[in-house]
Structure formats: structure tokens, C-alpha cells
Amino acid sequence: MDTALIDRLRADLTAARYTVDALGALWGSEADAALERANRLPAIRALAGGQAPRATLATLFVLGMPVSTAAAGSAFPELELAGAQELGLVTVRDDHVVALIDLRPYDFLDAQGAGSWWIASDLGELATGRALRTDHVLGVGGASLTLSGLLLPDPVDSVLDLGTGCGIQALHASRWAARVIATDISERALEFARLTAALNGIGNIEFRLGSLFEPVAGERFDRIVSNPPFVITPRTSGVPAYEYRDGGMVGDALVEAVVTGAREHLAPGGIAQLLGNWEYRAAPAGQGTDGLQRALGWADAAALDAWIIERDRQDPAQYAETWIRDGGTHPGSEEFERLCGAWLDDFAARGVTGVGFGYVLLRHPGRAQSVAPEHARLRRTERLDAPLGRGTAGLGEHFSTAVAAHDWQAPRTDAEVLAARLRVAGDVTEERSHWPGEADPSVLVLRQGGGFRRDIRVGTELAAIVGACDGELPLGAIITAVAQLLDLDAAELKRSTVAEVRELLVDGFLLLEVGG
Ligand SMILES: C[S@@+](CC[C@H](N)C(=O)[O-])C[C@H]1O[C@@H](n2cnc3c(N)ncnc32)[C@H](O)[C@@H]1O
């Protein structure tokens, strides 16, 4: 990789103020929103052939439209057109310059603050007007943002990013890890990721080619992050196998392989975070039918702690439609029905009744001296009811606090929990529903404004206890006071609520007061 050319490219992008905000200002919020819906026309109209460097760069690398050689020359005053060609960014066709890659600014906000990078990847369908190549290298997509938002931001020494693609997770990890190893089965993906890292001046990522854990045989990491190619794809001829989303295995076996393989590559106490799909299957004798429990079973088989969160569940037809559309084939065509048939046959062969999607956190059970007792191990599954809105930004810190809360309460006795000082989290509100004319609420719900946006139905007693948790009095004293107020037996109220308080702590509704 020619670092001198990359330095010049960086200088040109900086001089042109090729940033998310500046592009938004260039074509406006409506065109921005249209681009997200895969409609580039409003942006093309807004630019209306503008020749300023920023407009030229956006025309080439975001909209995938040709520009004149003169305009391209002015957009690359340092790199020059020849340098842009040498770096493989553009080519000249019929007196016009066309982009060979997608190169766009990307903004983020994480625990260390705001930042921005330029990300290189293949041009998408919107720019090329063609269905994706099977070796397509994805840019930053919805799933990439979901995972990057979920990553625990606690500083560590080493991180493995398995299936790095354009390098987005590795880039994020490089902010809180001393060194990152980024792997991919695709040499093209690694080339994009190397270019992206160099362009953004990030020097602590090492790139390695190979499948799954092969490139890191014998190595262990403090963290593993992976947005793996988890899409379940029929192994039938004529069904395209897109490298960026399909690991070539049957059903959800690729996710199982990443989960079980993580055991050998996590340092004691190390954490893996990944996205995945899991199949729900009709019950053959002796096997679970619940997808979330199957996923938990993979972690159990590998003797890993686990917290698995299911965000969505689709039936076989919905799942097939989603991924056939993603590959550029639209409903109503013969091809769509042929592919849909292949998916439904594949699901039927394994008795698949649904597919879950969600977030997997795995943890190596720890150093020999500090392995948690069996009852205190992290082993949770849950289904989220509420959508997470526009993304998971900031969830990593919430998740980190939640894991710490689990580890604090799990080995402690009820008496120890009752002695703690707790505080209700700032994003928790209480919602009361009354039958018309009734003074007492019929339903009380505690609602989490941030984090995983959970809603929890509670009784009057628990709502009163949570409301009184201001970090001053120990939990036991608060429960005694609430019992007096409601004319209840204090010992019985403690017995009946302490398990719920533990759950509220782990879910982040209650926080442990430091020194509490
Ligand atoms: C869904 S993309 C994720 C890209 C990126 N990490 C992100 O979060 O956007 C999955 C990546 O895994 C890679 N991949 C596919 N099969 C693989 C395998 N067997 N071993 C390692 N990587 C693989 C693909 O080339 C692709 O880059």
C-alpha cells in the first residue's frame, strides 16, 4: 500500500471538507433520507452538476455517477487524477472519470466521544444499478452499526474482529484496545479495510486472511467481536452465495461454529460479542425447538457464560423474502419465486418454524482461581419487546454496567443485597394505567428510556421500593418503610421482592451506589 499516495488522498478529503455534516448541507436532509431509502435522485438534483471538490467527491464515491476529468482533477489537487487511478479509486472511461469504490465519511459517538472516519468499500447496487457480485464487500450497514453500538467500551489489550469486511468493527475496537487482529476470508475485504485504516491514520490493526479462527490458531484475545456471515442460505445450485453474508454452512451452523470456536480463543475472563441468527425447529425427539435455547445450548456446550438477546423473529417466508430482496431480486418475478421455493424447501428439510436474530455476549468463565460458583455464572436469555429505534449507540456502556451488576449480585446472599444502597437510573419512568373512574392503577409499568428500552410490569410495593431508591438508605430499610406504609409484613416483603430487585439491577433500572 502506497502510504505517500494515501497521505495525499487524506489531504484532499480534508481540504474538501468531505464530512457527513458537509454532505448533508450540500444536498439537504430530504435527499439524505432518500439516499437511505436507496433513492439517489434527490441528491443528484441537489448537486445539479456542481463542480466544487466536495460535490465531485460525493458524485463519484457516494452517488456512483461519472464526473469530467477537469472536475476530478480539481477534487484531487494533491493526489492528482493519476494518483487516484493508481490507488484504484477511479478509472477514466470515454473522457469521464468513474469511481471504482465507495468512499464516504462516517460519524460516530462512543464512550470516548465523537469521531469521524472515511470508509472504503465496494460500490452498492444504488451506484452500479446491478445486482451485487457474490464477492461484494459491504460498507457500513445497519447490522454493522448495531454491533458497533453494543461493543463494551472498557479498555483491553487485544481484540479479534472475525469477518472484518470494510473494517468497521476493528476501527471501533482500535479506540479501546491496544492491538486489534482483523480477519476475513476475502482478500478484497482486507484490501478495503487496510486502505480505510491507513487513510484514517489507525496503526494498531493487523490484518490476516483466512476462514473463521484459522488465522489465529493458538492465540487468545481479551475480546472477540464479530458480525459474522450468519445468513441462512439454501445449499442448492442456482442460489447465489454472497460472501459478505453467507458462511457456506447449512442452517445456522456458522453461528454455532463462531460461538463454540470462541472458547479456544478467549483469554480467561475474555468476552466475545457477535450478531447471529438461530433456527426454531419443530421437535424431533429429545431436541429443543426454541431457537434462543438452541443458541444458549451452543454456549453451554462450549462451557461459556452467555447473555443472548433476541431482537427479532421471522417466520420462514419472511426470512426468505428479506434476504432475497437484499440480494437485489424483487417480489413478483419468477426468479423471486424460484429462490423463495429454495429457501422454504431448505427450512422444511430441518423442520424450521422460525428464525431469531439477536445479540450474543459470551464470556470465558474466568481465571482458575476466580471462576464464579455455578449458581452465579452469567447465563441469561431474553427477548426484547420494544424496537431500539435508530440504533444501539451508547448501548455498550449500558451493557458493560449490566454485566458488572450481574457479577456483583449473583454471588451475594439476599442479606448482602438488602444491605446495599441502590439508586433508580435516570432514564426510568413509571407509567400508570387506571380503569376509568378508579383511583388505584390497574397496571403499573416501569419504563427504561435508554439501554435496551425494556418495560417491566410491577406491583404497587415494588414500584414504591424502586421510587424510594435514592442511594441514601440501604434497600432493606427502604423495604421496611414501604411495608409499614402499606401495612405489610416487612420480612415477607423482603423475601418476595429481593429476586425482582436483583433483576432490576441487572436490567439497569436500579444502579448500585458506589460504596453502597
Ligand atoms: C456481515 S459481513 C461483516 C462485515 C463487518 N465486520 C461489519 O460489521 O460490517 C461478514 C464478513 O465475514 C466475511 N466472511 C465470510 N465467510 C467467512 C469465514 N468463513 N471466515 C471469516 N470471515 C468470513 C465476509 O467476507 C464479510 O466480510
The ligand as a Tripos MOL2 file, in Angstrom:
@<TRIPOS>MOLECULE
LIG
   27    29     1     0     0
SMALL
NO_CHARGES

@<TRIPOS>ATOM
      1 C1        -21.6990   -9.3980    7.5410 C.3       1 LIG1
      2 S1        -20.0730   -9.0590    6.9860 S.3       1 LIG1
      3 C2        -19.4690   -8.0870    8.3350 C.3       1 LIG1
      4 C3        -18.5110   -7.0110    7.9340 C.3       1 LIG1
      5 C4        -18.1220   -6.0470    9.0520 C.3       1 LIG1
      6 N1        -17.4360   -6.7180   10.1200 N.3       1 LIG1
      7 C5        -19.3220   -5.3030    9.5890 C.2       1 LIG1
      8 O1        -19.6070   -5.4130   10.7880 O.co2     1 LIG1
      9 O2        -19.9770   -4.6090    8.8130 O.co2     1 LIG1
     10 C6        -19.3000  -10.6330    7.2230 C.3       1 LIG1
     11 C7        -17.8400  -10.7050    6.7970 C.3       1 LIG1
     12 O3        -17.3780  -12.0470    7.0540 O.3       1 LIG1
     13 C8        -16.5430  -12.4580    5.9720 C.3       1 LIG1
     14 N2        -16.5570  -13.9490    5.9240 N.ar      1 LIG1
     15 C9        -17.3540  -14.7780    5.2120 C.ar      1 LIG1
     16 N3        -17.0500  -16.0570    5.4790 N.ar      1 LIG1
     17 C10       -16.0440  -16.0340    6.3830 C.ar      1 LIG1
     18 C11       -15.2920  -17.0390    7.0410 C.ar      1 LIG1
     19 N4        -15.5380  -18.3290    6.8340 N.pl3     1 LIG1
     20 N5        -14.3200  -16.6600    7.8860 N.ar      1 LIG1
     21 C12       -14.0600  -15.3370    8.1230 C.ar      1 LIG1
     22 N6        -14.7450  -14.3400    7.5320 N.ar      1 LIG1
     23 C13       -15.7240  -14.6880    6.6710 C.ar      1 LIG1
     24 C14       -17.1470  -11.8180    4.7510 C.3       1 LIG1
     25 O4        -16.1790  -11.7080    3.7190 O.3       1 LIG1
     26 C15       -17.5900  -10.4580    5.3250 C.3       1 LIG1
     27 O5        -16.5770   -9.5030    5.1780 O.3       1 LIG1
@<TRIPOS>BOND
     1     1     2 1
     2     2     3 1
     3     2    10 1
     4     3     4 1
     5     4     5 1
     6     5     6 1
     7     5     7 1
     8     7     8 2
     9     7     9 1
    10    10    11 1
    11    11    12 1
    12    11    26 1
    13    12    13 1
    14    13    14 1
    15    13    24 1
    16    14    15 ar
    17    14    23 ar
    18    15    16 ar
    19    16    17 ar
    20    17    18 ar
    21    17    23 ar
    22    18    19 1
    23    18    20 ar
    24    20    21 ar
    25    21    22 ar
    26    22    23 ar
    27    24    25 1
    28    24    26 1
    29    26    27 1
@<TRIPOS>SUBSTRUCTURE
     1 LIG1         1 GROUP 0 **** ****
